[in-house]
Amino acid sequence: MASNTASRMRFTSKMDLALCRSALARNPYQNAEEGSNIIWLKVADDLMNEFEGRPFTGRNVRERTRLLISWYRKNDRTNKNKSGNDDEVYAEQDQLLQEIESLEREKGAQKGRKDDTQEKGKAIRKIAMQTLSEAKKPNTEDAGECSSTSKKRKKGDDVFVDMLIKRHESEASLKQQQIDLENKRLEFEKQRFEAEQEQRKAEAGERNKLIEMLAKKLQ
């Protein structure tokens, strides 16, 4: 279909060469489809400025370029000869088509990478949505497990609290025992001090009595 449309235009060798020059210069393969269409229109304008009166359009110059690339890939000398090209024109046109074909392949590769990335993104989003959907579904088994887990956690917490209480009570009891022992020690020290004090008083009284007795004898 594309080749038939392009053939109606009856491109000459000079038109083909001018088309290749303009297509390579403007590079319609560097933009998205909408931007590419605009650039093909500019290529058509270039040709209309060079070949007045010819009905170039964005579509027929695009399709003609595709046809020329196809011939270039097949190295189709027969179709090239129909354009009346000589060897010098062949050489320049082949060089231009080589560059154009490279640009077209690069665009195809980029589109393939973009499509692959988009597909992977869709797959990831789909999995994420499924996971989210599953997470939102009520599950009695999970609810039971959660309830059981909650009860176990609460029981574990209660055991831990009981351990802390018992530890605190044990520490408090030990501290009280230490206090009691210290009080007993102090009480013992007090009693010993008082006993020693009473003993010193008694000894002092005895000495005083002996001194008085000796004083009386000396008189």
C-alpha positions as CSV (number, residue, x, y, z in Angstrom):
1,M,0.0,0.0,0.0
2,A,2.8,2.4,0.9
3,S,4.8,1.6,-2.2
4,N,1.7,2.2,-4.4
5,T,1.0,5.5,-2.8
6,A,4.6,6.6,-3.2
7,S,4.7,5.4,-6.8
8,R,1.8,7.7,-7.8
9,M,4.0,10.6,-7.0
10,R,6.5,9.5,-9.7
11,F,9.7,10.4,-7.8
12,T,12.7,11.0,-9.9
13,S,16.4,10.3,-9.0
14,K,16.9,14.0,-8.1
15,M,13.8,14.0,-5.9
16,D,15.0,10.8,-4.2
17,L,18.3,12.4,-3.5
18,A,16.8,15.6,-2.3
19,L,14.4,13.6,-0.1
20,C,17.3,11.7,1.5
21,R,19.2,14.9,2.2
22,S,16.2,16.5,3.8
23,A,15.2,13.4,5.8
24,L,18.7,13.0,7.2
25,A,19.0,16.7,8.0
26,R,15.6,17.0,9.8
27,N,15.6,13.4,11.3
28,P,11.9,12.6,11.7
29,Y,12.9,9.6,13.8
30,Q,14.0,11.5,16.8
31,N,10.5,12.5,18.1
32,A,7.2,10.8,19.0
33,E,4.7,10.0,16.3
34,E,3.0,13.4,16.4
35,G,6.3,15.2,16.3
36,S,7.5,12.9,13.5
37,N,4.5,13.7,11.4
38,I,5.3,17.4,11.7
39,I,8.9,16.8,10.6
40,W,7.7,14.8,7.6
41,L,5.6,17.8,6.6
42,K,8.7,20.0,6.8
43,V,10.5,17.5,4.6
44,A,7.7,17.8,2.1
45,D,8.0,21.6,2.2
46,D,11.7,21.3,1.4
47,L,10.9,19.3,-1.7
48,M,8.1,21.6,-2.8
49,N,10.5,24.5,-2.5
50,E,13.0,22.7,-4.7
51,F,10.5,21.1,-7.1
52,E,7.7,23.6,-7.6
53,G,4.3,22.3,-8.6
54,R,4.8,18.8,-7.3
55,P,2.2,17.6,-4.7
56,F,4.6,16.5,-2.0
57,T,2.9,15.5,1.3
58,G,4.1,14.3,4.7
59,R,2.7,10.9,3.9
60,N,4.1,10.3,0.4
61,V,7.6,11.5,1.4
62,R,7.5,9.2,4.5
63,E,6.4,6.3,2.4
64,R,8.9,7.0,-0.3
65,T,11.7,7.1,2.3
66,R,10.6,3.7,3.6
67,L,10.6,2.3,0.1
68,L,14.1,3.6,-0.5
69,I,15.3,2.1,2.8
70,S,13.8,-1.2,1.8
71,W,15.6,-1.1,-1.5
72,Y,18.8,-0.2,0.3
73,R,18.5,-3.1,2.7
74,K,17.9,-5.5,-0.2
75,N,20.6,-3.8,-2.3
76,D,18.0,-3.8,-5.0
77,R,19.9,-2.4,-7.9
78,T,17.0,-3.1,-10.4
79,N,14.6,-0.7,-8.7
80,K,17.4,1.8,-8.3
81,N,18.0,1.7,-12.0
82,K,14.3,2.5,-12.7
83,S,15.0,5.9,-11.0
84,G,17.7,6.6,-13.6
85,N,20.5,7.1,-11.0
86,D,24.1,7.0,-12.1
87,D,26.9,5.6,-10.0
88,E,27.7,8.9,-8.3
89,V,24.1,9.4,-7.3
90,Y,24.0,5.8,-6.1
91,A,27.0,6.3,-3.9
92,E,25.7,9.5,-2.2
93,Q,22.1,8.2,-1.9
94,D,23.4,4.9,-0.4
95,Q,25.5,6.8,2.1
96,L,22.5,9.0,3.1
97,L,20.2,5.9,3.3
98,Q,22.7,4.2,5.5
99,E,22.5,7.1,8.0
100,I,18.7,7.3,7.7
101,E,18.4,3.5,8.2
102,S,20.6,3.7,11.3
103,L,18.3,6.5,12.7
104,E,15.2,4.4,12.0
105,R,16.7,1.3,13.7
106,E,17.7,3.3,16.7
107,K,14.1,4.6,17.0
108,G,12.8,1.1,16.8
109,A,15.2,-0.1,19.5
110,Q,14.2,2.8,21.8
111,K,10.6,2.0,21.2
112,G,11.2,-1.6,22.0
113,R,13.0,-0.7,25.2
114,K,10.2,1.7,26.2
115,D,7.6,-0.9,25.5
116,D,9.5,-3.5,27.5
117,T,9.8,-1.0,30.4
118,Q,6.1,-0.2,30.2
119,E,5.2,-3.9,30.2
120,K,7.4,-4.5,33.2
121,G,5.8,-1.5,34.9
122,K,2.3,-2.8,34.2
123,A,3.2,-6.2,35.5
124,I,4.7,-4.7,38.7
125,R,1.6,-2.5,39.2
126,K,-0.7,-5.5,38.6
127,I,1.1,-7.6,41.2
128,A,1.1,-4.6,43.6
129,M,-2.7,-4.1,43.1
130,Q,-3.3,-7.8,43.6
131,T,-1.3,-7.8,46.7
132,L,-3.1,-4.7,48.0
133,S,-6.5,-6.3,47.1
134,E,-5.6,-9.5,48.9
135,A,-4.4,-7.5,51.9
136,K,-7.8,-5.7,52.1
137,K,-9.8,-9.0,52.0
138,P,-11.2,-10.2,55.4
139,N,-9.7,-13.5,56.2
140,T,-11.2,-15.4,59.1
141,E,-8.2,-17.7,59.4
142,D,-5.9,-14.7,59.5
143,A,-8.2,-13.0,62.0
144,G,-8.1,-16.2,64.1
145,E,-4.3,-16.3,63.9
146,C,-4.1,-12.6,64.7
147,S,-6.4,-13.1,67.7
148,S,-4.4,-16.1,68.8
149,T,-1.2,-14.1,68.3
150,S,-2.6,-11.2,70.2
151,K,-3.6,-13.5,73.1
152,K,-0.1,-15.1,73.1
153,R,1.5,-11.6,73.1
154,K,-0.8,-10.5,76.0
155,K,0.0,-13.6,77.9
156,G,3.7,-13.1,77.3
157,D,3.4,-9.5,78.4
158,D,1.6,-10.6,81.6
159,V,4.4,-13.0,82.4
160,F,7.0,-10.4,81.8
161,V,5.1,-7.9,84.1
162,D,4.9,-10.6,86.8
163,M,8.6,-11.2,86.5
164,L,9.3,-7.5,86.9
165,I,7.0,-7.3,90.0
166,K,8.6,-10.4,91.6
167,R,12.0,-9.0,90.9
168,H,11.1,-5.7,92.4
169,E,9.6,-7.4,95.4
170,S,12.7,-9.6,95.8
171,E,15.0,-6.5,95.6
172,A,12.8,-4.7,98.1
173,S,12.8,-7.6,100.5
174,L,16.6,-7.9,100.2
175,K,17.0,-4.2,100.9
176,Q,14.7,-4.4,103.9
177,Q,16.7,-7.3,105.3
178,Q,19.8,-5.2,104.8
179,I,18.2,-2.3,106.7
180,D,17.0,-4.6,109.5
181,L,20.5,-6.0,109.9
182,E,22.0,-2.5,110.0
183,N,19.4,-1.5,112.6
184,K,20.3,-4.5,114.7
185,R,24.0,-3.7,114.4
186,L,23.4,-0.1,115.5
187,E,21.3,-1.4,118.4
188,F,24.0,-3.7,119.4
189,E,26.6,-1.0,119.2
190,K,24.4,1.3,121.3
191,Q,23.9,-1.4,124.0
192,R,27.7,-2.1,124.0
193,F,28.4,1.6,124.4
194,E,26.0,2.0,127.2
195,A,27.4,-1.1,128.9
196,E,31.0,0.2,128.6
197,Q,29.8,3.6,129.9
198,E,28.2,1.9,132.9
199,Q,31.4,-0.1,133.5
200,R,33.6,3.0,133.3
201,K,31.3,4.8,135.8
202,A,31.5,1.8,138.2
203,E,35.3,1.7,137.9
204,A,35.5,5.4,138.5
205,G,33.3,5.0,141.6
206,E,35.6,2.3,142.9
207,R,38.7,4.4,142.3
208,N,37.1,7.3,144.1
209,K,36.3,5.1,147.1
210,L,39.9,3.8,147.3
211,I,41.2,7.4,147.1
212,E,38.9,8.5,149.9
213,M,40.0,5.5,152.0
214,L,43.7,6.2,151.5
215,A,43.1,9.9,152.3
216,K,41.4,9.0,155.7
217,K,44.3,6.7,156.6
218,L,46.9,9.4,155.9
219,Q,45.1,11.8,158.2
